[in-house]
Amino acid sequence: MPRPWSYATWSPVRVLPLLVLSAAIGAWPTLGCWGRDDDDAADDGAFNADDDDSDDDDDDANDGGVRQVVDLSLGEVATVTLSDGHEAVVKLLDTASRADDIRGAVRESTIQVEVNGEAKWIECGNYTLPEPIGGVRADCPVSDALYINSDEDRWGLRKNARVRLWPMEGRLFDAEEFVYPVLDQRWLANRSQSGNEPTDDYLPFWTAIYYHSGTDIGGVDALDRVVAAVAGRIVLANGQVLPGYEGTPAVLQQWAGSTRTDVVFIEDDRGRLYRYSHLDRTVEETTLGRRVEAGELIGFLGNGGASGGWPHLHFEIEAMQPSGLWGAEEAYVYLWEAYADAEGPAVIAVARPHRYAETGETVMLDGSKSVAFLDEIASYEWEFTDGETASGATVERTYDQPGFYTELLKVTDAEGRTAYDFATVQIVHAGDALPMYTYMHVAHSPSKDVRVGEDVVFKARVFGIGGGKEDWDFGDGSPHETTQSGNWPFAGDFAAVTHAYSEPGDYLVRVERFNERGEPAVVRLWVPVRE
């Protein structure tokens, strides 16, 4: 019988300010926040490093898979037997975190861990991959820093930090087959959110921070196909949960008083639960109790439920953790491995997570999480929305005007192979946080294997303060196009355009709109086109 699990709905500190604002604008039926995924909210109580009432059920957490996981308090030492039979002696030496001055949201959390006598600082979540240390590979999915100003427990952590360990060689995930769950989509083609990223930044009055626990894969609603990442049994679909799973994360979920039908849960053969949220629709075969295979179509990406209004797949793995509680199993590393194995990219550029700062404050943009698979990275080149350029894995910028900026990173390896990514930067008024800001979601489909002459669908919508129109530059010298998406603070429709490219190449799309306060929202996309 699956172990009990509890979840929390929105707390009063989160709901009351929004209710007031929503009443003023009459937008409650379509209310959404940037990245608000309260479909998966869990509240097992406030963090307490001494509150270890679960007897550290490591046997359930380390269920014979490739990764081994241990929760540690400061100064604690644990001996972990890896899947290849080798042992790793792990000690948590220190923790640190960095929060912004606007919301007090933790933007970076790190731990200093010692493995087999080698000490190293590693970042927790935020698009990081396992690092070699002490003859093994290790990462930190979460530390207790994410519990300080949050009223939710998505991780089931009861000590100071969680460490995962793998052998130096071999796969990271243990399933016989793990498939990237959004077909036709290139890695990080559109907006995303990774584990530990704070959300709701365009509403600076939020005080209870939602730190993202799954991986959001942005896309175009009703077009991008969603498939099962692993083989397993459907335990929640179409608003129904399989008997016996009511006490697990696969609980029936509600949004605005209605049972949600945009969520599917699949249980794999190890008892882990895989969440697919915000689906536009499921296919007829996605029925309760049915077994699906890895790569089998289950539905289409959308913005249903508590999606925040922007179309994306919220993909999350829930697993039994060392605390004896259900908790998120950071999935970014597994998605990375699945995509890299299937597609064989030469270079992947990573300029994320998103940044959040006040006018005049120094913002550091970081492309060092990029990877070249065939050779070393030779250069990092940045092109900013104001036309200025810079080079280097990390660069610093300041912004004089509030706005939603998207800064371009180009990564080139020693043989001249390139890839692009974009750093999203939200800038607010220094010392005078207005109640709301503008941001814009832009996505395109397909984003992978685009061919000359093929129509690409682009969609855009402004959120927050409205006004103005979208100006589209498709990067190929063709005339600009103009659209106007919905511009109510929360409600509104997406504007859609199609465009086809006549020649192969790497095209950089720029979409720009100014709100009624004159603040820019700029989004850029990379569209590689082949013969």
C-alpha positions in Angstrom: 0.0 0.0 0.0 1.5 3.4 -0.9 2.5 5.5 2.0 0.3 8.5 3.0 1.0 11.9 1.6 -0.6 15.2 2.4 -1.0 18.4 0.3 -1.8 22.0 1.1 -4.0 24.4 -0.8 -3.0 28.0 -1.1 -2.3 29.6 2.3 -4.1 32.8 3.3 -0.8 34.8 3.0 -0.8 33.9 -0.6 -4.4 34.1 -1.5 -5.7 37.3 0.3 -3.6 39.9 -1.7 -4.6 38.2 -4.9 -8.2 38.0 -4.1 -8.2 41.8 -3.5 -6.4 42.5 -6.7 -8.6 40.0 -8.6 -11.8 41.6 -7.3 -10.6 45.0 -8.5 -10.0 43.7 -12.1 -12.7 41.0 -12.3 -10.2 38.5 -13.6 -10.6 35.6 -11.1 -11.9 32.9 -13.5 -8.6 33.0 -15.5 -6.3 34.0 -12.7 -2.8 32.9 -13.2 0.7 33.7 -11.9 4.1 33.3 -13.4 4.7 29.6 -12.9 2.2 29.0 -10.2 1.7 25.2 -10.1 -0.3 24.8 -7.0 -1.6 21.5 -8.5 1.3 19.9 -6.8 1.4 21.8 -3.5 2.4 19.7 -0.5 2.6 20.8 3.1 4.1 18.4 5.6 4.9 21.2 8.1 7.6 23.7 8.5 11.2 22.6 8.1 13.0 21.5 11.3 16.4 19.9 11.1 15.7 18.1 14.3 12.2 16.9 13.3 13.2 13.5 12.0 10.1 11.4 12.7 10.6 9.0 9.8 13.6 7.0 11.0 15.4 7.8 7.8 13.9 5.1 5.6 16.8 4.9 3.2 15.9 1.4 2.0 12.8 2.8 0.3 14.6 5.8 -1.1 17.4 3.7 -2.5 15.3 1.2 -4.3 17.9 -0.6 -6.4 18.2 2.2 -9.0 21.4 3.7 -10.3 21.2 6.8 -8.1 21.7 6.6 -4.3 20.4 9.4 -2.1 21.1 10.5 1.4 19.8 13.3 3.6 22.4 14.9 5.9 22.5 17.4 8.8 25.5 19.7 9.1 28.5 17.6 10.2 26.8 14.3 9.6 28.7 11.5 7.9 27.1 8.7 5.9 28.5 5.7 4.0 26.6 5.0 0.8 27.0 1.9 -1.3 26.7 2.8 -5.0 24.9 0.7 -7.6 28.3 -0.6 -8.9 29.2 -1.9 -5.4 31.7 0.9 -4.5 31.3 2.8 -1.3 31.2 6.6 -0.8 31.8 8.3 2.5 29.8 11.5 2.4 29.9 14.4 4.9 27.9 17.7 4.8 30.4 20.5 5.7 28.4 23.7 5.1 25.5 25.3 3.4 25.0 28.8 2.0 22.3 30.7 0.1 21.8 34.0 -1.7 18.4 35.8 -1.6 17.2 38.9 -3.5 16.5 42.2 -1.7 13.0 42.6 -3.2 11.1 39.5 -2.1 13.7 37.7 0.0 13.5 34.8 -2.5 16.5 32.4 -2.5 18.1 32.7 -5.9 21.0 30.4 -5.3 21.6 27.7 -2.7 24.8 25.8 -2.3 26.3 23.1 -0.1 29.9 22.1 0.7 30.1 18.4 0.7 33.0 16.0 1.2 33.0 12.7 -0.7 35.8 10.2 0.0 38.0 13.0 1.4 37.4 15.5 -1.4 35.5 18.6 -0.5 33.6 20.8 -3.0 30.9 23.4 -3.2 28.0 22.5 -5.4 24.8 24.4 -6.4 21.4 22.9 -5.6 19.1 22.5 -8.6 18.8 25.5 -11.0 19.8 23.6 -14.2 22.8 22.0 -12.7 24.2 18.5 -13.6 26.0 16.0 -11.3 29.6 16.9 -10.7 32.6 14.6 -10.2 33.8 14.5 -6.6 35.7 11.9 -4.7 35.6 9.4 -7.6 31.8 9.6 -8.0 29.2 11.9 -9.5 27.1 13.9 -7.1 24.4 16.6 -7.0 22.2 18.4 -4.5 18.6 18.6 -5.4 17.5 20.7 -2.4 18.8 22.3 0.8 16.9 23.7 3.8 17.3 27.2 2.4 14.2 26.6 0.3 12.1 26.1 3.5 12.9 29.5 5.1 10.2 31.7 3.5 8.0 29.0 1.9 4.9 27.5 3.4 5.1 24.4 1.2 7.1 21.1 1.4 7.6 19.7 -2.0 10.7 17.7 -1.2 10.1 15.8 2.0 13.4 17.0 3.4 13.9 16.8 7.2 17.6 17.6 7.4 19.9 20.3 6.0 20.5 19.0 2.5 19.9 16.1 0.1 22.8 14.5 -1.8 22.4 12.1 -4.8 25.3 10.0 -5.9 26.1 7.9 -9.0 29.1 5.9 -10.2 31.5 7.9 -12.4 30.5 5.9 -15.5 27.2 4.8 -16.8 23.7 6.2 -17.1 22.0 8.5 -14.5 18.6 7.0 -14.8 17.8 3.4 -14.1 14.7 2.8 -16.3 15.3 0.6 -19.3 14.0 3.5 -21.4 13.5 7.2 -20.5 12.1 9.4 -23.2 12.1 13.2 -23.4 8.3 13.8 -22.9 7.6 16.6 -25.4 7.9 15.5 -29.0 9.0 17.8 -31.8 10.6 20.1 -29.3 14.3 21.1 -29.1 16.0 21.3 -25.7 15.2 24.6 -23.9 13.5 25.9 -27.1 11.0 27.9 -25.2 10.5 29.3 -21.7 11.2 26.9 -18.9 11.4 26.6 -15.1 13.7 24.2 -13.3 13.8 22.8 -9.8 14.4 25.5 -7.1 13.6 28.5 -9.3 11.4 31.0 -7.3 8.3 32.0 -9.2 5.7 34.8 -9.2 8.4 37.5 -9.7 6.1 39.8 -11.6 3.9 40.1 -8.4 6.5 41.3 -6.0 4.1 41.5 -3.0 4.1 37.7 -2.7 5.8 36.9 0.6 5.4 33.1 0.7 7.7 31.9 -2.1 6.9 29.0 -4.3 10.1 27.3 -5.3 9.6 25.2 -8.3 10.0 21.5 -7.8 9.4 20.0 -11.2 10.6 21.0 -14.7 8.3 23.2 -16.8 8.7 22.8 -20.5 7.1 25.7 -22.3 5.5 25.2 -25.7 2.5 25.9 -27.9 -0.8 24.8 -26.5 -2.8 22.0 -28.3 0.1 21.4 -30.8 3.1 20.0 -28.9 2.6 16.3 -28.2 3.3 14.9 -24.8 4.4 11.3 -24.4 5.1 9.0 -21.4 8.7 9.4 -20.3 8.8 5.8 -18.9 6.7 2.7 -19.1 4.1 2.3 -16.3 0.5 2.2 -15.2 -1.8 5.2 -15.3 -3.0 5.9 -11.8 -4.7 9.3 -12.3 -6.4 10.5 -15.5 -9.5 12.4 -16.5 -10.2 13.5 -13.0 -10.2 10.0 -11.5 -7.6 8.3 -9.3 -7.0 4.6 -9.1 -8.2 3.0 -5.9 -5.4 2.7 -3.3 -3.6 5.9 -4.5 -5.7 8.4 -2.6 -3.0 8.8 0.0 -0.1 9.4 -2.5 0.9 12.5 -4.6 -1.6 11.2 -7.2 -4.5 12.7 -5.4 -7.5 14.2 -7.1 -6.8 17.8 -7.6 -9.0 20.8 -7.9 -8.7 24.3 -9.4 -11.3 27.0 -8.8 -13.6 24.4 -7.2 -13.6 22.0 -10.1 -11.9 18.6 -10.4 -9.0 18.9 -12.8 -8.8 16.8 -15.9 -5.5 18.3 -17.2 -3.3 16.1 -15.0 -2.0 12.5 -15.6 0.0 10.4 -13.2 1.9 7.3 -14.2 3.5 4.9 -11.8 6.6 3.1 -13.0 7.8 -0.4 -12.1 9.7 0.9 -9.1 6.7 2.7 -7.6 7.8 6.2 -8.6 5.0 8.6 -9.8 5.4 10.7 -12.9 3.2 13.9 -13.2 2.1 15.4 -16.5 0.2 18.6 -15.7 -1.6 21.4 -17.6 -2.4 19.2 -20.6 -4.7 20.7 -23.2 -6.3 17.3 -23.7 -5.5 13.6 -23.4 -5.8 11.0 -26.1 -8.6 8.4 -25.9 -6.1 5.7 -24.8 -5.1 7.6 -21.7 -7.4 5.7 -19.4 -7.2 4.8 -15.7 -5.3 1.6 -14.9 -4.0 1.1 -18.4 -0.3 0.4 -18.9 1.6 2.6 -21.3 5.1 2.3 -22.8 7.9 4.9 -22.9 7.3 7.2 -25.8 3.6 6.5 -26.1 1.4 9.5 -26.8 -0.8 10.5 -23.7 -1.9 14.0 -24.6 -1.1 17.5 -25.8 0.7 20.3 -24.0 -1.6 23.1 -22.7 -2.3 25.7 -20.0 -5.0 23.9 -18.1 -5.5 24.0 -14.3 -3.2 26.3 -12.2 -0.7 26.8 -15.0 -0.4 30.5 -14.6 -1.9 30.9 -18.1 1.3 30.1 -20.1 1.3 26.8 -22.0 3.7 24.3 -20.6 4.2 20.7 -19.4 4.8 20.5 -15.7 6.8 17.3 -15.5 7.7 16.0 -12.1 8.9 12.7 -10.6 7.7 11.9 -7.1 9.7 9.3 -5.1 10.0 8.0 -1.6 12.8 10.0 0.0 15.3 9.1 2.9 12.9 10.9 5.3 10.3 8.3 4.6 8.1 10.9 2.9 7.1 11.4 -0.7 9.1 14.1 -2.3 10.2 15.5 -5.7 12.9 13.7 -7.4 14.8 16.5 -9.3 14.2 15.5 -13.0 16.3 18.0 -14.9 19.3 15.7 -15.0 17.2 12.8 -16.4 15.6 14.9 -19.0 19.0 16.2 -20.1 20.3 12.7 -20.4 17.3 11.4 -22.3 17.4 14.3 -24.8 21.2 14.2 -25.3 21.1 10.4 -25.9 18.3 10.6 -28.4 19.4 13.7 -30.3 23.2 13.7 -30.0 23.7 17.5 -30.0 27.2 18.8 -30.4 26.6 21.8 -28.1 23.9 22.8 -25.6 23.8 26.4 -24.5 22.3 27.2 -21.1 21.8 30.8 -19.9 19.3 30.0 -17.2 17.8 30.3 -14.5 15.9 33.6 -14.9 17.2 36.7 -13.1 15.3 39.2 -11.0 16.6 42.6 -9.9 15.9 46.3 -9.3 16.9 49.1 -11.6 20.5 50.0 -11.1 21.4 46.7 -9.5 24.1 44.5 -11.0 22.8 41.4 -12.6 25.2 38.5 -13.4 24.4 36.4 -16.4 25.9 32.9 -16.4 26.4 30.6 -19.4 28.8 28.3 -17.6 26.2 25.5 -17.4 26.5 25.1 -21.2 28.0 21.8 -22.4 30.0 20.9 -25.5 29.8 17.1 -26.2 32.5 16.7 -28.9 35.1 19.3 -28.0 35.8 22.1 -25.6 33.8 25.3 -25.5 35.9 28.0 -27.3 33.7 31.1 -26.7 30.7 32.5 -25.0 29.2 35.6 -26.8 26.3 37.7 -25.5 24.1 40.0 -27.4 21.8 42.2 -25.2 18.4 43.6 -26.0 19.9 47.1 -26.3 22.3 46.0 -29.0 25.4 45.9 -26.8 27.6 42.8 -26.7 30.0 41.0 -24.4 32.0 37.8 -24.1 32.8 35.4 -21.4 31.0 32.6 -19.5 29.7 35.1 -17.0 29.0 38.8 -17.6 27.5 41.6 -15.5 24.8 44.1 -16.6 22.7 46.9 -15.0 19.3 48.1 -16.3 18.0 51.6 -16.0 14.4 50.8 -16.9 12.0 48.2 -15.5 11.0 45.6 -18.1 11.1 42.0 -19.2 14.4 41.4 -21.1 15.7 38.4 -22.9 19.5 38.3 -23.4 21.0 36.1 -26.1 23.9 33.7 -25.4 25.9 32.0 -28.3 28.2 29.2 -27.3 30.8 27.9 -29.8 33.0 24.9 -29.5 36.6 24.5 -30.8 35.4 23.2 -34.1 33.0 26.1 -34.7 29.8 24.3 -33.8 27.3 26.6 -32.1 24.1 26.7 -30.0 22.0 29.5 -28.5 20.1 30.1 -25.4 18.4 33.1 -23.7 18.6 34.6 -20.2 15.3 36.1 -19.0 15.8 39.2 -16.8 12.9 40.8 -14.9 13.7 44.3 -13.7 11.5 46.2 -11.3 11.5 49.8 -9.9 14.2 50.3 -7.3 12.8 50.9 -3.8 9.3 51.4 -5.1 7.9 48.0 -6.1 4.7 48.7 -8.1 1.9 46.1 -7.6 2.4 44.4 -11.0 4.8 44.1 -13.9 4.7 42.9 -17.4 6.1 39.7 -18.8 5.6 37.9 -22.1 5.4 34.2 -23.1 6.4 33.4 -26.7 6.7 29.9 -28.0 6.9 28.2 -31.4 6.1 24.7 -32.8 7.8 22.7 -34.1 11.1 23.8 -32.7 13.1 20.7 -33.7 13.9 19.6 -37.3 12.4 22.6 -38.9 12.8 22.4 -42.7 12.9 25.0 -45.4 9.4 26.0 -46.5 7.8 24.5 -43.4 5.2 26.6 -41.5 6.3 27.3 -37.9 3.5 28.4 -35.6 4.4 31.2 -33.2 2.2 32.3 -30.3 2.6 35.2 -27.9 0.8 36.7 -24.9 1.6 39.6 -22.5 0.8 39.1 -18.9 0.4 41.8 -16.2 0.2 45.4 -17.3 -1.1 45.6 -20.9 -1.0 48.2 -23.7 0.8 48.2 -27.0 1.2 45.5 -29.7 3.7 42.8 -30.4 6.2 43.5 -33.1 7.6 40.4 -34.7 11.1 40.2 -36.4 11.6 36.7 -37.7 15.4 37.2 -38.2 15.4 36.6 -42.0 15.0 40.1 -43.3 11.3 39.6 -44.0 8.9 42.4 -43.1 7.9 42.7 -39.5 4.5 41.6 -38.4 2.2 43.1 -35.7 -0.2 41.3 -33.4 -2.1 42.2 -30.3 -2.6 39.5 -27.7 -4.9 39.9 -24.7 -3.8 42.7 -22.5 -5.8 42.4 -19.3 -3.6 41.9 -16.2 -4.4 38.2 -15.9 -6.9 37.3 -18.7 -6.3 37.3 -22.4 -5.8 35.4 -25.6 -2.6 34.4 -27.4 -1.8 36.0 -30.7 -0.7 33.5 -33.3 1.3 33.9 -36.5 2.9 31.5 -38.9 6.2 31.9 -40.7 8.2 29.8 -43.1 11.9 30.2 -43.9 13.2 30.0 -47.5 16.8 29.1 -46.7 18.6 27.0 -44.1 20.3 28.8 -41.2 20.1 29.8 -37.6 17.4 32.4 -37.2 17.0 34.6 -34.2 13.4 35.8 -33.7 12.7 38.9 -31.6 9.3 39.8 -30.3 8.8 43.2 -28.6 6.0 45.0 -26.9 5.8 48.1 -24.6 3.1 48.3 -21.9 1.1 51.4 -21.0 3.9 52.6 -18.7 6.4 52.4 -21.5 8.2 49.3 -20.0 9.5 46.8 -22.6 8.8 43.1 -22.8 11.3 41.5 -25.2 11.5 37.7 -26.0 13.9 36.1 -28.4 13.8 32.6 -29.9 16.3 30.5 -31.8 14.9 28.7 -34.9 17.5 26.4 -36.6 16.3 25.6 -40.1 17.6 22.7 -42.2 17.2 21.7 -45.9 
